[in-house]
Each structure stands twice: as structure tokens, then as C-alpha cells.
């Protein structure tokens, strides 16, 4: 089994590449894990919500009628680096446990496992893998996508981009790079080329 970590900058198209690469490979022999989705599920866990509320004295302000306001949480996380680090200390060990269990369970049923981990390098996520696939785009493209597709204001978009390692550094650390800064046709060509390179794994 080959484990490929899929990472890259925010709004660079990691999920699109992971999904379409999986679709381009032999059906039923590829499994995929999404760390962002795992975090979203954890946000419904009562123990996690209790831990978030207890991070500091201002954390209870993120809740309204007992419900976590995820917009407020995101804004505070990118306004306050200390809060973000403590939030990551709550979430990342749990996500790592899920990721490790997913890989273990996949060994008997999959030839390729795609592990989408956006902050792979930022937090030195200790995921055992064979290759790192970096999906990258220019900073201006990231900013435009965050503003147009996620309806974020420019200031918050810039803070989110600045909170991550520069895309150039991620490219240097990766084994394979998909550059997603142009047309959809160019992206599709890169995914098909990558899928062709993976096919010998299935023989």
C-alpha cells in the first residue's frame, strides 16, 4: 500500500485534486481521508466543545445558546496566534489518531491511500507516508478564491494565508507538485498525468 499525503496552501484546490485523482485511479482500490472533514466532525463532540470553551476566559464568547459559532471561532483563531495554537493542541492529536487508524484499516483493502492534511508541514503532522503531493497556486489566486468562493474579506484572507508556510517552501518539501493557478483543463491534464504515474502500483 502506498500512502500519499495531499497538502498545500489554502484555496489551492487540495480537495479537488484528491477527489479527482481518486476517481481517475482503479475503482475500489483507493481510499481517502480528509483532515478538515475530521475536524468538522470533532466540532460536534461534546468533549471537544468543552475543551474549546476552556481554552481561555474569552472562549465562552464563541458560543451562543450552547452552540459554537464557527465563524467567530475561525476569526479568533486567525486574529490570535496563541489561541490558535491551543486550539490545535486540542484538535490535532485527535485527528492524528483518526488518520493513523484509517491507514491501518486500509492496508488490507487499498493499494493507494490519499491523506489530505492541509497543515502537514506547519504542525509537522507525524503521518507515516510514502510521498507528499503539494497542490499550489500563487498568493493572488489564493486571495481571490478566498474572497470570491468563501466570501471572506481581504484582511481575513490575508491573515489565513500568512498563518501558513509560504507555498514556495511547501513546493520545496514536496515530492510531487500540482500547480493549480490556471485553467481547469490544465489542472485536469496534471491529474491525469499523475494518475498514469500511479498505475504501476495496481499491477
Number of C-alpha atoms within 10 A of each C-alpha: 18 17 22 21 26 27 27 32 25 23 22 26 21 23 18 13 22 24 13 14 21 21 13 18 18 13 9 11 15 21 19 21 19 18 20 15 12 17 14 11 10 16 16 12 10 10 11 16 17 11 15 23 17 12 15 11 8 11 17 15 12 18 16 9 6 9 10 19 13 13 10 13 19 14 14 17 20 19 15 10 12 12 19 19 13 15 17 16 11 16 18 17 13 15 21 17 11 15 21 14 11 16 23 10 11 19 15 9 13 18 18 23 23 24 25 25 22 23 19 19 17 11 12 8 15 11 16 12 15 11 15 22 24 26 29 26 21 16 19 11 16 21 23 16 18 22 17 10 10 11 11 15 12 13 10 17 21 18 14 20 19 12 15 17 14 15 20 13 11 23 21 11 14 18 14 16 20 21 17 21 18 11 8 10 9 13 18 15 11 18 20 15 13 17 18 13 10 15 13 8 10 13 5
